[in-house]
Amino acid sequence: MVQQIANAIIIADGCVLLNKKKGRSYFVFPGRSIEENETPEKCITRELHEEFKGIEEIIIRNKFIEISGYTPKTYKPIHTVLFFVDIKFDKLAPNGNIEDLAWHDGTSILQMSPTTARGITRLVYNRRLQPKPRWHSFDQDRNFAALAW
């Protein structure tokens, strides 16, 4: 049976919010499994309140993409629906089983789940995230600089 998942894409100041659950080595979009008789939108609302302290309001905008794949550890089939979501918060902090959170700008190297990496790639491709190029290194012999994204 395919596991159904709903994730939130929350973008602020050119960065997307990711979290890392306790005991995991990689970051993911907020959200998780859709429970029986639950809509993806209700799942996102429930999960955001479970995963973060300080959220005052959640506004689900629209569906972005659907991705099918496999879980990183068990390789069980999953089907993920990603929604654009706006949140209003006072001070955002991890809650419950969340160990850490990160605002990812598309340039830093984070260990991510395959679904999250594919989602980030689509966000950059569709210009929802616009990483700013930065000078990575300078080769004096060849007189050029390498750009990193």
N, C-alpha and C positions, 0 to 999 in steps of 0.2 A: 504494500500500500504506500502511496506517495504522501509524504508529510507536507501539509499546507502551512506556509509561513507568510506573515505580513510584516514588512519592515517600513520604518519611517526614514525618509531622507529629509533631514533638517539642515538647511543652509543659512548661515549668518556670516556676514562680512567675508564672503568668498570662501568659507570653509564649511565642511560637512561634519556633523556630529557622529562620532563612532564610540562604541563602548567595548570593554573587555570584561567578560564574565570571569568570576573566580575560578581558578583551576585551568583556565585556557591561556594559550600563548598568543592568541591572535585577536584582532579587533573586528567588530561586525557593526552593521547598521542596527540601531535600536529596534526592538520588536522580537517576535518569536512565533511559536506555533499557534495556529488558530484552533481554539477549543470547539468542541461539538456545539452546534447551534449558535455559533458566534460569527459575525461578519468580520471581514478583514479590518474594517474601520474601527469596530469595537475592540478588536484585538490590539490594534495600535494604541488606542486610548488607554486600555488596561495596562499594557506592557510599559508604556512611557511612565505612568504613575508608579508602577512597580520598580522600574529601573533607575529613576531619578528623583531626587528631592528638589523641591523648589519650583516645580512647574505650576503655573497659575492658570494657564489656558492652553488648549490644544485645538488647532484649526487644521483639519485635513483638507488639503487643496484638491489634488487630483492624482490619478494613477499615472505613474511614470512608465514602468516596464514590468514585464513578467519574465522571470528567469527560471529555467529548470536545470537541475544539476544534482549533485550528491553532497552529503555532509562530509566535512573534512576528515573526521576520525573513523566513522563507521561505514561510510560510502553508501548510506541509504538514500534512495531517491527523494528529492525535495522539489517543491514548486513554490517559488517565492514571488509575491506581489509587492512591489515597492511603490509607496505613495509619497508625494511631496507634502510635507507637514510643516506648519508654523507653530512655534511654541512661544508663550510669554512666560518668563521666569524671573525670579528675583536673583537667587544665586543657585546655579545648577550644580548638583553634587551627586555622586554615585549613591545608589540605594540598594538594599537587599543583596542579591548575588552578583552585583556589579562591582568589579575591583577598580576600574579606571575608566576615564572618558577622555576623548581627544577630539579637538577640532582640527580636522585634516584638510589641508589646502591643496592637495594633489601633488605637492612637491616632496614632502617628507617621505621617508621610507618607513612604513609600518608593516608589521606582519598582519595580513588580513585573510579572512576566509576567501575561497575562490569566488563565491557569489558577491561578496562585498567588493573585491577587486574588479569584477566585471561591471558592477554597478558604478563604481568610481570612474572606470574607463568610459562608460556611456555618458556619465555626467560631464566629463571633460570634452568628449567628442561633440555633445550637443550644446556645448558652451554654457552649461549651468554652473560648472566650476571652471574658473579661468586661471590656471596656475600662472604665476608670474615667472618668466624665465630669470634665472640668476646665473652669474658667471661661476662655473664649476672649477675650471682650472685654466691655467695659461701656459702654453708651450712656447718658450722663448726661441727655441731653434726653428720652429715653423711659423712663429709670429701669429698665432691665432689662439682664440679662447674657445673652449668647449662650453656649449650651453647645456644646462641640465634643467629638466622640468620637474 
